[in-house]
Amino acid sequence: MPHWKSIHIERFRRLENLRLDDLGTVNLLVGKNNSGKTSVLEALAVMCNPFSPLNWVNTAWERELKSARTPVLEVLNWMFPHKAPRQNGYEGSAIIEGVWPSGKPLRVEADYHEFREIMLRPSPSDAADSESEELTEYAADLQISVRGVSSRVLNTGRDINEQITHEFRGGRFQVSVEKLPQLPYQFVSPVSHRTNRQLLAALDQVLENRMKAEVVHLMQKLAPDVEDIEIRSPQGRGAVVYLYHSGVGHVPLTVEGDGMRRALAFASAVTLAKNGVLLLDEVETALHPDALAGIFRFLVDVCRQQNVQLFVTTHSLEAVDAMLASVGNEVSDLVAYHLPPRGSDQTVYRLGGKSIRSMRSDGGLDLR
């Protein structure tokens, strides 16, 4: 059963009044560049754990490599719609509402307020009568109001109806509230597979959950000679992910192609998203079209086993066809949403699995 029945993005990034109704177990988001597909995934990520300011920041950073991240306040404030040029600080708000299968709504209202903080520090001069030097830095407040849904949906006896305030100081958070329930989720961006530490941590969880055989099976769809996957510590100098190839032996993941790294990121993420949501952005990145069918079949099968609702963005018609093939006879599990170009008066266009299959098999129509 899908974890989200519908999502209504009233305000978030540059999206306004965008509604996705009757969500399925497998959801495809298609549309032209800059139509907001990634922003929809980010809104879903925020909704899965709206109480944590760190989750808001990490979601904003998903578009960037860790080694080249934008400063925290600069990346965060763009999650709140900008109506005018930024002056001395910035204020904005985001409103997202989700509906659970029970019909209960979860409404999140987040208000962001950025301001200048003036501090005084001693002048470099040693003179006793030297003037202090003025230092101006930006700081921000993020107020999150969550209300509407009984948290019994999230397997707890506490009702969610709280006003939560967190303060930012140079990217550090002062959190003074009890941790509230959240829905597990994993976000795989087009650059996630380039972060070795993230892959290492995810694989560690795969091994702990005893799902290595499933991951190896997926890797074999790209390289049939892969027999094993391990975490090793060459000469005791740190953990490294290795694939074991028959005839070659242990090969570090760092020298494998992007396709192998991407497949491992998918396999790890679907394991960690158990009983939650898996968000895959530009799923075709680094993958040959011939590999898509096998990878999607793996993802759909494991999502069903692990009770995971899947959301996928793509520009690839091959990816659409591969997803159709992966759901098999359970075509009703698949739903596609065509997002209109930004600034257009068009609404989101929804297609059920049977309609998608008919469009592709009967007319060869392009739903992108």
C-alpha positions as CSV (number, residue, x, y, z in Angstrom):
1,M,0.0,0.0,0.0
2,P,1.4,3.5,-0.9
3,H,2.6,5.5,2.1
4,W,1.4,8.8,0.5
5,K,-2.0,9.0,-1.1
6,S,-1.5,12.5,-2.4
7,I,0.8,15.5,-2.2
8,H,-0.2,19.1,-2.6
9,I,2.7,21.6,-2.9
10,E,1.2,25.0,-2.1
11,R,4.6,26.7,-2.0
12,F,8.0,25.2,-2.2
13,R,11.0,26.4,-4.2
14,R,9.5,27.7,-7.5
15,L,6.5,25.3,-7.4
16,E,3.0,26.7,-6.6
17,N,-0.3,24.8,-6.2
18,L,1.1,21.6,-7.7
19,R,-1.0,18.6,-6.8
20,L,-0.3,14.9,-7.3
21,D,-3.4,12.9,-6.5
22,D,-4.0,9.1,-6.3
23,L,-0.4,8.3,-6.0
24,G,0.6,4.7,-6.7
25,T,3.2,2.3,-5.4
26,V,5.5,3.1,-8.3
27,N,5.3,6.8,-9.5
28,L,7.0,8.2,-12.6
29,L,7.6,12.0,-12.9
30,V,8.2,13.2,-16.4
31,G,8.3,16.6,-18.1
32,K,10.7,19.0,-19.7
33,N,13.8,20.4,-18.0
34,N,13.1,23.0,-15.3
35,S,9.5,21.7,-14.8
36,G,10.1,21.0,-11.1
37,K,10.5,17.2,-11.1
38,T,13.5,17.3,-8.6
39,S,11.7,19.8,-6.5
40,V,8.8,17.4,-6.1
41,L,11.2,14.7,-4.8
42,E,12.7,17.2,-2.4
43,A,9.2,18.2,-1.1
44,L,8.5,14.5,-0.5
45,A,11.8,14.1,1.3
46,V,11.0,17.1,3.6
47,M,7.5,15.6,4.3
48,C,9.0,12.3,5.4
49,N,10.8,14.1,8.3
50,P,9.6,17.7,8.5
51,F,10.5,18.2,12.1
52,S,14.3,18.2,11.5
53,P,16.0,21.3,10.2
54,L,19.0,19.1,9.3
55,N,16.8,17.2,7.0
56,W,15.8,20.4,5.2
57,V,19.4,21.4,4.8
58,N,20.5,17.9,3.6
59,T,17.6,17.8,1.2
60,A,18.7,21.1,-0.3
61,W,22.3,19.8,-0.6
62,E,21.2,16.7,-2.5
63,R,21.9,18.5,-5.8
64,E,25.6,19.1,-5.0
65,L,28.7,17.0,-4.3
66,K,29.8,17.2,-0.7
67,S,33.2,18.6,-1.8
68,A,31.6,21.6,-3.5
69,R,28.6,22.5,-1.4
70,T,27.0,25.9,-1.3
71,P,27.1,27.6,2.2
72,V,24.2,26.4,4.4
73,L,22.1,29.5,4.5
74,E,22.5,30.2,0.8
75,V,21.3,26.7,-0.2
76,L,18.5,26.6,2.4
77,N,16.8,29.9,1.6
78,W,16.1,28.9,-2.0
79,M,13.7,26.2,-0.7
80,F,11.4,29.1,0.2
81,P,9.9,30.8,-2.8
82,H,11.6,34.1,-3.7
83,K,9.1,36.8,-4.8
84,A,11.6,39.7,-4.9
85,P,15.4,40.3,-5.1
86,R,17.2,39.4,-1.9
87,Q,18.0,42.5,0.2
88,N,19.5,42.5,3.7
89,G,18.4,39.0,4.6
90,Y,15.5,37.0,3.2
91,E,12.1,35.9,4.4
92,G,10.0,33.2,2.9
93,S,7.6,30.4,3.6
94,A,6.8,26.9,2.3
95,I,3.6,25.0,2.6
96,I,3.2,21.3,1.7
97,E,0.4,19.0,2.5
98,G,0.3,15.2,2.2
99,V,-2.5,12.7,2.7
100,W,-2.1,9.2,4.1
101,P,-4.1,6.2,2.8
102,S,-6.2,6.6,5.9
103,G,-7.4,10.0,4.6
104,K,-5.6,11.9,7.3
105,P,-3.7,15.0,6.2
106,L,-0.3,16.1,7.3
107,R,0.2,19.8,6.7
108,V,3.7,21.4,7.1
109,E,4.2,25.2,7.2
110,A,7.8,26.4,7.4
111,D,8.7,30.0,7.8
112,Y,12.3,31.1,7.1
113,H,13.7,34.4,8.4
114,E,17.3,35.4,7.6
115,F,18.9,38.4,9.3
116,R,22.2,40.1,9.9
117,E,23.9,39.5,13.2
118,I,26.5,42.2,14.2
119,M,29.2,41.1,16.6
120,L,32.3,42.9,17.9
121,R,35.7,41.4,18.1
122,P,39.0,42.9,19.3
123,S,41.1,44.8,16.8
124,P,44.4,43.2,15.8
125,S,46.2,46.2,17.4
126,D,47.6,45.6,20.9
127,A,46.9,49.2,21.9
128,A,44.7,49.4,25.0
129,D,42.5,52.1,23.5
130,S,42.1,50.4,20.2
131,E,38.5,50.2,18.8
132,S,36.8,46.9,18.4
133,E,36.3,45.6,14.9
134,E,32.7,45.1,13.7
135,L,31.8,41.8,12.1
136,T,28.6,41.1,10.2
137,E,27.3,37.6,9.6
138,Y,24.1,36.1,8.5
139,A,22.0,33.9,10.7
140,A,18.5,32.5,10.3
141,D,15.4,31.2,12.1
142,L,13.4,28.3,10.8
143,Q,9.9,27.8,12.3
144,I,8.1,24.6,11.4
145,S,4.5,24.0,12.2
146,V,3.1,20.5,11.7
147,R,-0.5,19.6,12.2
148,G,-3.4,17.6,11.0
149,V,-2.5,13.9,11.1
150,S,-2.8,11.6,14.1
151,S,0.7,10.1,14.6
152,R,-0.9,6.7,15.2
153,V,-0.4,6.4,11.4
154,L,3.3,6.5,12.3
155,N,2.9,3.8,15.0
156,T,3.0,6.0,18.0
157,G,0.4,7.2,20.5
158,R,1.3,10.9,20.3
159,D,-0.7,13.4,18.2
160,I,1.4,15.6,16.0
161,N,0.3,19.2,16.6
162,E,3.4,21.2,17.6
163,Q,5.1,24.5,16.9
164,I,8.8,23.8,16.6
165,T,11.5,26.5,16.4
166,H,15.2,25.9,15.5
167,E,17.9,28.5,15.3
168,F,20.8,28.5,12.9
169,R,24.2,29.9,13.7
170,G,26.7,29.4,10.9
171,G,25.2,26.1,9.9
172,R,24.9,24.8,13.5
173,F,21.5,24.0,15.0
174,Q,20.2,24.4,18.5
175,V,17.4,21.9,18.8
176,S,15.3,21.9,22.0
177,V,12.5,19.5,21.1
178,E,11.9,15.9,21.6
179,K,12.4,13.8,18.5
180,L,9.1,13.1,16.8
181,P,8.2,10.1,14.5
182,Q,9.3,10.1,10.9
183,L,8.8,8.1,7.7
184,P,12.0,6.4,6.5
185,Y,13.2,7.6,3.1
186,Q,16.2,7.5,0.8
187,F,17.1,10.1,-1.9
188,V,19.4,9.1,-4.7
189,S,20.4,12.1,-6.8
190,P,22.3,12.0,-10.1
191,V,25.5,12.6,-8.2
192,S,25.0,10.3,-5.1
193,H,27.0,7.5,-6.6
194,R,30.1,9.7,-6.7
195,T,30.3,10.0,-2.9
196,N,32.4,7.1,-1.6
197,R,31.6,7.6,2.1
198,Q,27.9,7.6,1.4
199,L,28.1,4.3,-0.6
200,L,30.3,2.8,2.2
201,A,27.7,3.7,4.9
202,A,24.8,2.4,2.8
203,L,26.6,-0.9,2.0
204,D,27.4,-1.4,5.7
205,Q,23.6,-1.3,6.3
206,V,23.0,-3.7,3.5
207,L,25.4,-6.2,5.1
208,E,23.8,-5.7,8.5
209,N,20.4,-6.4,7.0
210,R,21.8,-9.5,5.3
211,M,20.8,-8.5,1.8
212,K,24.2,-8.9,0.2
213,A,23.0,-11.7,-2.1
214,E,20.3,-9.4,-3.6
215,V,22.9,-6.6,-4.2
216,V,25.3,-9.0,-5.9
217,H,22.5,-10.2,-8.1
218,L,21.8,-6.7,-9.2
219,M,25.5,-6.0,-9.9
220,Q,25.6,-9.1,-12.1
221,K,23.1,-7.5,-14.4
222,L,25.9,-5.0,-15.3
223,A,28.9,-7.3,-15.0
224,P,28.1,-11.1,-15.0
225,D,31.5,-12.0,-13.6
226,V,30.8,-10.2,-10.2
227,E,30.7,-12.9,-7.5
228,D,30.9,-11.0,-4.3
229,I,31.0,-7.5,-2.7
230,E,33.0,-6.7,0.4
231,I,34.3,-4.0,2.7
232,R,38.0,-4.4,3.2
233,S,40.8,-2.4,4.9
234,P,43.9,-2.6,2.8
235,Q,47.0,-2.5,5.1
236,G,44.6,-1.2,7.9
237,R,44.3,2.2,6.3
238,G,40.6,2.7,6.1
239,A,37.5,0.9,4.8
240,V,37.2,0.4,1.0
241,V,34.4,-1.2,-1.0
242,Y,35.6,-4.1,-3.3
243,L,33.8,-6.2,-5.9
244,Y,35.2,-9.6,-6.5
245,H,35.3,-10.5,-10.2
246,S,35.9,-14.1,-11.3
247,G,39.3,-14.3,-13.0
248,V,40.4,-10.9,-11.8
249,G,39.9,-11.0,-8.1
250,H,39.2,-8.0,-5.8
251,V,38.6,-4.7,-7.6
252,P,38.0,-1.5,-5.6
253,L,34.7,0.2,-6.4
254,T,36.6,3.5,-7.1
255,V,38.0,2.0,-10.3
256,E,34.6,0.6,-11.5
257,G,32.5,2.5,-14.0
258,D,29.7,4.9,-13.0
259,G,27.1,2.3,-13.9
260,M,28.3,-0.1,-11.2
261,R,28.5,2.6,-8.6
262,R,25.0,3.8,-9.6
263,A,23.6,0.3,-9.3
264,L,25.1,-0.1,-5.8
265,A,23.6,3.2,-4.8
266,F,20.1,2.0,-5.9
267,A,20.5,-1.4,-4.2
268,S,21.7,0.2,-0.9
269,A,19.0,2.9,-0.9
270,V,16.1,0.5,-1.4
271,T,17.3,-1.6,1.5
272,L,17.5,1.5,3.8
273,A,14.1,2.7,2.7
274,K,12.3,-0.3,4.2
275,N,8.7,0.6,5.1
276,G,9.2,4.1,3.7
277,V,9.8,6.0,0.5
278,L,12.6,5.7,-2.2
279,L,13.2,8.8,-4.3
280,L,15.3,8.4,-7.5
281,D,16.2,11.5,-9.5
282,E,17.1,11.1,-13.2
283,V,17.2,7.3,-12.8
284,E,18.8,6.7,-16.2
285,T,22.0,8.6,-15.2
286,A,25.2,6.6,-16.0
287,L,23.1,3.5,-17.1
288,H,23.0,2.0,-20.5
289,P,19.4,1.5,-21.8
290,D,20.0,-2.2,-22.0
291,A,20.6,-2.4,-18.3
292,L,17.5,-0.4,-17.3
293,A,15.0,-3.3,-17.5
294,G,16.9,-5.6,-15.1
295,I,17.6,-2.8,-12.7
296,F,14.0,-1.6,-12.6
297,R,12.8,-5.2,-12.2
298,F,15.1,-5.5,-9.2
299,L,13.9,-2.2,-7.7
300,V,10.2,-3.0,-8.1
301,D,10.6,-6.5,-6.6
302,V,12.5,-5.3,-3.6
303,C,10.2,-2.3,-3.1
304,R,7.3,-4.7,-2.9
305,Q,9.1,-7.0,-0.5
306,Q,10.3,-4.1,1.7
307,N,7.0,-2.1,1.6
308,V,8.6,0.9,-0.2
309,Q,6.8,3.5,-2.2
310,L,8.9,4.4,-5.3
311,F,9.2,7.8,-7.0
312,V,11.3,8.2,-10.1
313,T,12.1,11.2,-12.3
314,T,13.3,10.6,-15.9
315,H,13.9,12.1,-19.3
316,S,14.4,8.7,-20.9
317,L,11.7,6.9,-22.9
318,E,13.8,3.7,-22.4
319,A,13.3,4.2,-18.7
320,V,9.6,4.5,-19.1
321,D,9.4,1.3,-21.1
322,A,11.7,-0.5,-18.6
323,M,9.5,0.5,-15.7
324,L,6.4,-0.7,-17.6
325,A,8.1,-4.1,-18.1
326,S,9.2,-4.3,-14.5
327,V,5.7,-4.1,-13.0
328,G,4.5,-7.0,-15.2
329,N,0.8,-7.9,-14.5
330,E,0.6,-5.5,-11.6
331,V,0.4,-2.6,-14.0
332,S,-2.1,-0.8,-11.8
333,D,0.7,-0.2,-9.3
334,L,2.3,2.2,-11.8
335,V,1.3,5.9,-12.2
336,A,2.9,8.6,-14.3
337,Y,2.6,12.4,-13.8
338,H,3.5,14.8,-16.6
339,L,4.6,18.1,-15.0
340,P,3.9,21.2,-17.2
341,P,6.6,23.6,-18.1
342,R,7.3,26.3,-15.5
343,G,5.1,29.3,-16.0
344,S,2.5,27.3,-18.0
345,D,-1.2,27.4,-17.3
346,Q,-1.4,23.7,-17.8
347,T,-2.1,21.3,-14.9
348,V,-0.4,18.1,-14.0
349,Y,-1.4,15.3,-16.3
350,R,-1.9,11.9,-14.6
351,L,-1.8,8.6,-16.4
352,G,-2.5,5.2,-14.9
353,G,-0.5,2.1,-15.7
354,K,-2.9,0.7,-18.3
355,S,-3.1,4.0,-20.1
356,I,0.7,4.2,-20.2
357,R,1.0,0.6,-21.6
358,S,-1.6,1.3,-24.2
359,M,0.1,4.6,-25.3
360,R,3.4,2.8,-25.6
361,S,2.4,-0.6,-27.1
362,D,-0.5,0.5,-29.4
363,G,0.6,4.0,-30.6
364,G,4.2,4.3,-29.6
365,L,3.3,7.7,-28.1
366,D,5.9,9.6,-26.1
367,L,4.4,10.6,-22.8
368,R,7.5,12.7,-21.8
